[in-house]
Amino acid sequence: MLKSSRKVPRPQLRAAPRHAAGIVALVVSKADPKVLQDFLASRFSLSRRTAKAMLDGRSVWVNRKCVWMARFNLGTGDVVEIPDRVVKGAKSQSSRTAGGEGKAISDRTRHVRVLWQNDDFLVCDKPAGIVSCDDPKSAEAILRTQEGLPNLEAVHRLDRDTTGCLLMAKNHAAHLAAVEVFKTHRVSKTYHAISVGRFPYAYHTVNRPIDGQEAVSKIAREAVGPDASFLRVRIETGRTNQIRRHLAAIRFPVVGDRVFGLKTTRDPRLVQVPRQMLHASTLKLPDPLRPREEISVHSPLPADFRGALRLFGMGK
């Protein structure tokens, strides 16, 4: 149930420019393959595997509708749109693989910035595009090699395309202690999000169960533009996809969210944003092994998030 009894209006998007920078738009001709995966591979000289990866990232739009089915049938005259940065990344990956220059971009080891650490814990600034743990290319795996910490374990998780503060334990005893703290309400996690539409409340609480479990999100409006809003969200529970699901439930989905957000749009700016604009800005909790000390870490907004704020008229 929502704490507020007022009905939340649907976000209204004004007409945006028909042509937006940062988007590659292609019109399907009679000679083109009519299966979407084959169309992408043909038009951009990609392998079918790389074309499929573009679709898996939910970055391809057909007639302003997000499509991720590889076997989707196109018609002559359909317009296929993809963010320019996605196209460049796919071409670069494909050329490196074909040229035998070593591993593709997606296989290269990335650097993960460490924001804070002590003898038992560290907080990293997780970038977009990688999972938190349980994968050879995860933030956890990268940091094990990067920092020389083979026993490093992620204490909690962030979605693949969510950025920001992620707590790691350097040993198993520290991990067990941190998990116990996370089971309490002594952990404060604050996120920033860009949502579709003009959010009407200065402060708003969503108290809506997720998968049968209690879930509470406290939302504060930081800025509002003509078609989008900049929000600060503090969660009192840590359910899977909580913020994305709560904002979608009240009809202000996260910009760039292809799963819980808008599936169709007339606004090319929503096509241009390649990921969900959700960032874990701060993490505060009592040090699990030093009860009198506190872990308090802040992660600044990443460059693509600031770019999205400018795109929607809320940043410089």
N, C-alpha and C positions, 0 to 999 in steps of 0.2 A: 504494500500500500504506500502511496506517496504521502509524505507528511503534509504537503499542501493540498487543500481540497479544490483549488482552482484548476480548471482545465488548461493544459499546456497547449498552446497553438502550434500548428505545423509551421516549420520554418519556410518562409517565402523567399525564393531567390529571384532577384531582378534579372532582366536580360543582360547577359554579358557580351563582350565583343565576340563576333563570330570567328575571328581568327586570333588565336592566342600564341604568344611566343612559348617555346619549350615543348610544342606538340608536333609530332610527325603525323600528318593526315594523308591517307592514301585512298583513292577511289578504285573500287574493284572494276576491272575491265572485262570484256568478254573473253579475252585470252588468258586471264589469270586463273590459277587453281581456285576452286570454289570451296575447298576445305581449309578452315582458318589456319591450322598448323602449317599446311603446305603453302598457303598464301604468304605467310610470314617468312618461311624459309626461302621461298622463291624471290620475293621482293627485296629482301635484305641479304641474300646470299649466305644464309645460315644453315647449319645442320638442323635436321628435324628435332634433335634433342635440345638444341639451344632455343629453337622456336617454342618448344613445349615448356621450357623453363620460363620464358616470357609470360606464357599463359598461366603457369602455376603461380607466378607472382601477382596475378590479378591486375596487370597493368595494361591490358588490351581492351579497347572499347570499340564496339561496332554500333554505328548509328546512335552514339552517346549512351550505350548500354554496356556495362562491364561484362565481358564474356571470358570464361576460362576453360571452356570445353574444346579440346583439341580438334574434335571432329565436327565442330560447328559449321553448318553450311552457309556460305555466303551467296549473295545474289549480285548480279551486275548492277553497279551503281551504289552499292553499299559503301559507307565511309568507315575506314578502320583508322583509329587514332591510338598512338602510343607516346608516352612522354619521351622526349628527345634523349634524356640521360639513360633511359632503359635501352633504347635502340643502340646508343653508342657503347654501352656496356656489353650488350649481346654481340655486336660486331667485333669488339675487341677480344672477347672471350673466344669467339669462333675462329678468328684469325690466328690467335696464339695456339689454339689446339691444332688447327690445320697446318700451321707452319712448323710444328714440332719444337716450339721454343720452351718446352717444359710444361708445367701444369697451367691449366686455365686460371683465369682470375679468381673464380669461385673457389679454387683449390689452394690458392696461395695463403700463407699464414698472414693474418692481419695483426696489427698492433692494437692492444686494448689498453687504454689509459688507466692508470691507478690514481684514484683521487685521494685516498687516505689508507694508512695501514699501521698496525702495531705488531707485536710478536705473534698474535694469534689470529688476527682478522685483517682483511683488506676490503675496501669498497672500490669497485671499478666503475668506469663510465662506459656502460655497454653500448656499442654502436648498433645501428639498425642492420638487419640482414643476417644476423646470426642468432642461434638459440642460446639459452643460458648455460645448459649443461647436457650431459648424456649424448654427446655427439663429438666425433673427432674434430669438427670445426667450430665447436661451441666456445663461448667466452671462457668457460671453465678450462677447457683443453688448451686454448691459446695461452692463458695465464700460467698454467702449469709449466709450460715450456719457457715462456717469456721471463717469468720470475724465478724459475728454478725451484718450484714448489710442487713436487709430484703428488702430494697428499691433499692438494687444494680441493675444496668441495663448495659448490654453490649452496647457500642457505635457503634461498627462495628463488623465484623465477620471474623473468619479464618476457612478454611476448617477443617473437622473433623481430618484429619491426618497431618495438617500443625501445626507446633509448633511456640512458640514465643510470641512477645509482643501483648497484647490485652488490649485495654482501656475500663475501666468500670467507670460509673458515680455512685456516692453514693446516689444521690437523683434525683428526676425528673427534677428539674430546671437545674441542672448541665448537665443532659442528653440532654435536649433540646438545651442548649448552645453549647454543644460539637457537636451535629448533624449539627448545623449551620456552625461550623468551618469546618467540614468534607465536606460540600458542596462546599467549596472554594478550591483553590490550595495551601493553606497554611499548609497542612499536608504532611510531608515527611515520606514515608514508604520504608524501605530497607529490601530486603529479600536475603537470600543465597539459592542457589539451586545446585544440582548435576544433570547435564544433560548427556544423552547418546551421545557418540561421541566426537571427538576433535573439540571444538568450534573454528572456524578459525579467529575470530575477537577479537582484544583487547577491542574495544568498538563497540556497535551496538545498534541501536534503531529500535524497532518494533512499527510501527504506523498502527494498523490494527483494524478496528471496531469489537466489540463484541456485538452480539444481536442488531445490528443497532446503537450502541452508540460508540462514540470515545473512544479509548483505546490506551495508550502509555506506553511502557515499555522500560527502558534504561538499557542495559546489559553491564557489565564489566567482563572480564575474569580474575579470580584470580589465577587459576592454571589449568593445563591440564595434563591428563594422557594418556596412550595408547588408552583407550576406553571410557573415560568419562571426563567431564570438571566441574570445580568448578566455579560457577558464582555468581556475585553480581548483583541484579536486583532492580532498583528503579522504582516504578510505579507512574505515574502522575495522573492516574485514578484508581478507585477501582472497576472494573467490576468483576462479578462472575467468579472464576477460571481463572483470567486474565493471570497470569504468566504461569500456566500450559497450557493454550490454545495457548498463543503466542509462547512458546518454541516448542510445538508440531507442530504449523503451519509452523515454519521454520526448522522443521525436526531435532530438538535437544530436544526431550521430557525429562521431569523430570524422573530421575531414580526412579523406584518404582511406577510410576503413572499407575494404571491399567485401568483408564478411558480414558485419552487422550494420554497415552504413548504407548509403544510397547505391542502388544498383543501376539506376538510370539518371541522367541529368542533361539539362540544356546548357549548363555552364561549363565552358571548356577549362576553366581553372580547376574544377574538380577532377578532370581527366589528367591535368598536368601534375598534380600532386601524386608522387609515386608510392607513398606509404601512409599508414595512419599517423596523424600528428598527435602523438602521445609520448610524454617525456616524464620520467621519474626524477623529479627535481631535488627532493630532499629525503633523507633517511635518518631517523633519530631513534635510538633505543639505548637502554642501559647496557653497558659492556657486560656480556654474559659471564665473563670470568673475573670482572672487577666491578662489583656492585656499586661502588662509590663513583665510578667514572661513567661517562656517557659517550657513545659514538654518535656524532652529528656531522653529516656530510651533505654538501650541496653540489649539484651538477648544473652548469650553465646550459641554456638552451642551445642545441646544435644548430649548425649553419642552415640546414634544410628547413628546420622548424622556423627560424627567423625569416627565411625566404618566403615561407608560406604565410607568415603574418603580414609581410609586405604585399604579397600577392592579393590578400583580402583587405588591404587598406588599414592594417593595424600595427604597422611597424615602419621604421625608417630604413 
